[in-house]
Amino acid sequence: VIQALLGCDKAYAVTEPTPLGAHDLSLILQLLEKIKVPAEIVLNKADVGKRELIEKIGKKFKTDISIEIPYSEELVKAYCEKDLESMVDLI
């Protein structure tokens, strides 16, 4: 993971608003901070769970939630069908 991130100009940390998602987000943001790679947060299933968990970690690492993807059965279906155009429209 570290080797792949070292050449990056920016990293997008994709997470869900759950305790496990918050834990993993904290770990990756710590790593990105140490290797000096700026990050943004992508909040998947943004309308399910506790957004505050992710916001708190974002504040701690001065990292914003830049994209929010709501949970959607239609989005899951488009993903399974590899229908990128529909996926983009749903986000």
Long-range contacts (C-beta under 8 A, 24 or more apart in sequence): 1-31, 2-31, 2-35, 5-31, 5-32, 5-35, 5-37, 6-35, 6-37, 8-37, 9-37, 9-38, 10-37, 10-38, 10-39, 10-40, 11-37, 11-38, 11-39, 11-40, 12-39, 12-40, 12-41, 12-42, 12-66, 12-67, 13-39, 13-40, 13-41, 13-42, 13-63, 14-42, 14-44, 15-41, 15-42, 15-43, 15-44, 15-54, 16-43, 16-44, 16-45, 16-48, 16-49, 17-43, 17-45, 17-46, 17-48, 17-49, 17-50, 17-51, 17-53, 17-54, 18-49, 18-50, 18-53, 19-53, 21-49, 21-53, 21-54, 22-53, 22-54, 22-56, 22-57, 25-54, 25-57, 26-57, 26-60, 26-61, 29-57, 29-60, 29-61, 29-63, 30-61, 33-61, 39-63, 40-64, 40-65, 40-66, 40-67, 41-65, 41-66, 42-66, 42-67, 42-68, 42-69, 43-67, 43-68, 43-69, 44-69, 45-69, 45-70, 45-71, 46-70, 46-71, 47-71, 67-91
